[in-house]
Amino acid sequence: MSFITINNVWKSYGDNLVLERLNLEVEQGEFVSMVGASGCGKSTFLNMLLGREQPTKGSIVLDGETLKDEPDADRGIVFQKYSVFPHLTVLQNVMIADEFSKAKVLGWTFGSSKKVIKEKALEFIEAVGLTPAVKKYPHELSGGMQQRLAIAQALMKSPKVLLLDEPFGALDPGIRSDMHELIHDIWQKNKLTIFMVTHDIKEGFELGSRLWVFDKVRNDPQAPNAYGAQVTFDLPLSARANKEDLNKMIEKVSSN
Ligand SMILES: Nc1ncnc2c1ncn2[C@@H]1O[C@H](COP(=O)(O)OP(=O)(O)OP(=O)(O)O)[C@@H](O)[C@H]1O
């Protein structure tokens, strides 16, 4: 059995059918990039993986268990908009991300467990390159640094699956490519399974080990909500596609 199995998943909101007939299998350690037109249901799909939304029909099975109907520590998420706490330092922001650490950070628990959490937080802070900023507050950080902080927070929960919803959409191109390196390294080192929504098809090709294109196969102009999107392309990608292959693949997907 695959690590994640998506069994005939349909999702609608009222009479708006957003996704239909999704049948997909994902192995542990895959990095799935997801692209598609605005409004075709990519975030909705991510929200179902997170457990924040339920399929209208069908099921999603993670590691042998049907997903519960609420988010848990198995799945960490990083959004385009930074989710850091403005009144906490970098270190406190990462420590508080630990599921059980809230009380400890606030001072109700002292001693060795707090020390362990701090050590773990410092490791992730180092992994995302924020060690020099450990005592800084979010308003003292650039956009890229805040996003690094959000990634460290997500990793702190040791998720089996990392969900990225346009994580680099708000960043400048130079910083984006640094972040690509970072997320690629984190993916490899932690053997994570990653799902990333992006509007940048090139980013999807560069970063993923697999690319899904969401699109509507059927379209009724008289009833635009009657049909949902499906995954119309499921392309395996080499570890890091070279530029020439990349351009060929982009042309192939863009012409469809
Ligand atoms: N909570 C909700 N209630 C009702 N409709 C919703 C809800 N969430 C999403 N939708 C609808 O589902 C459809 C898909 O939205 P979704 O945000 O998943 O698309 P997307 O592909 O991620 O779009 P974008 O690329 O613009 O972020 C849209 O028609 C949206 O209005």
The ligand as a Gaussian input file, in Angstrom:
#p B3LYP/6-31G(d) Opt

LIG

0 1
 N      -14.507000      27.378000       2.277000
 C      -15.037000      27.508000       1.051000
 N      -16.364000      27.688000       0.891000
 C      -16.909000      27.801000      -0.340000
 N      -16.204000      27.754000      -1.487000
 C      -14.880000      27.591000      -1.392000
 C      -14.224000      27.461000      -0.123000
 N      -12.888000      27.287000      -0.337000
 C      -12.733000      27.317000      -1.672000
 N      -13.907000      27.507000      -2.307000
 C      -14.117000      27.535000      -3.757000
 O      -13.439000      26.437000      -4.314000
 C      -12.858000      26.791000      -5.556000
 C      -11.402000      26.417000      -5.538000
 O      -10.703000      27.299000      -4.658000
 P       -9.159000      27.072000      -4.306000
 O       -8.763000      28.177000      -3.402000
 O       -8.983000      25.690000      -3.838000
 O       -8.481000      27.212000      -5.723000
 P       -6.934000      27.379000      -6.078000
 O       -6.680000      26.523000      -7.266000
 O       -6.109000      27.143000      -4.881000
 O       -6.901000      28.922000      -6.471000
 P       -5.683000      29.972000      -6.450000
 O       -4.653000      29.425000      -7.396000
 O       -6.302000      31.236000      -6.949000
 O       -5.198000      30.067000      -5.029000
 C      -13.166000      28.259000      -5.781000
 O      -14.294000      28.338000      -6.606000
 C      -13.469000      28.767000      -4.395000
 O      -14.374000      29.832000      -4.445000

